[in-house]
């Protein structure tokens, strides 16, 4: 027997489903995502990504403050603090060169 727990260094959320409408450095936000996941905890950063139409918009860094894995609902929830937001021109470069192949978001698309 076995089980699956995904190890993540990226917190990827959709707007309206966990990604905040307004982000600010120092802001603390709750999240809930399907699946059993372990995130790096503070003081180690995770990448903060907004999923837009299946594409990755890497916007900055976050610190995971709390996380809970619920085996009954198969969800991971927690709280994160935004530690860094990228300027738009840097975010475009990260989306182009560091997002998974074919997944980088571009506002030109």
N, C-alpha and C positions, 0 to 999 in steps of 0.2 A: 504494500500500500504506500501511497505517497500523497503529497499535497503540493500545491503550487502557491508560492508567495513570490511575487515579482519584486525585484530590487530596483528602485528608481532613483535617478539623480535629477529627474525632470518632473515638475508638477505641471501637467497639461490639463487645462480646464476650458470649457466652453462658456462664452458669455451667456448669462441667464441660467447656467447650470454650474455655478461655482466661481466663475471668473468675475471679479468685481467690475461694476460699471465704471467706477472711478478708482484708479490706483494712485497711491502716494507712498513715497518712501517713509517707512515707519508705521504704515497702516497695518492693522491686524485684521485678518479675514478668516472665515470658516470655509471649509471645503468638504465635499463628499463625492466619492468617485467609485464606480463599479470595480469590483475585483479586490483581491487581497494583495496589498502593496506595502513595502517598507521603504520609507524615505530616509535620506540622511537627515539627522537631527541637528539642530543648532549646536555648535557654531558653524557647522559645515553648510555651505549654501547648496541649494538646488536651483536649477534653471526654472524660470517662470515662463510658461508658454500659454498663449491664448490659441485655442484651436478654432480656425475660421474655415468653414466649408471643407473640413478634412485636412487642411494645411496648418503648418506650425508657424505661429508668429511669436518668436522669442523676444520677450519684452524686458527681461532683466533677471534678477536673482531674488530668491526668497529664503527665509529660514523657517523650517518646520518647528513649531513650538510644541505641538501635541499631535498624536495620531492614535487612532483606535481601529483595529481590524475586527469587524463583526462577521463571524463565521456563519451565522444564521442568515443574514441578508446578503452576504458576500460583497460587502462594501468596506471601503476604507474612508474614514473621516478624520478631520483634525482641524488645526488652526495654523496659519502661517503669517509671517511678518515680511513685508516687502523691504529688502535691504538695498536694492539698487534697481534703478530703471535706466535702460539704455536710451540714448538720444535716437531719434528716428533713423538717421543715416547709418548709425552703427547697427541698429536692429535689422535694417535691410541687408547689410553685409552678413550678419550672423545667419539670417534666414536663407541667404543664398549659398553660403559656404559650410555652415555647421548643422543645419537641419538634416534629417534623414533624406536621402536621395529622392527627389521628386516631391517632397513634402513642404519645402520652404514657401512661406507666404510672401506674396508680392502684391502691393496695392495696385500695381499695374495690370494685374490679371483680371 
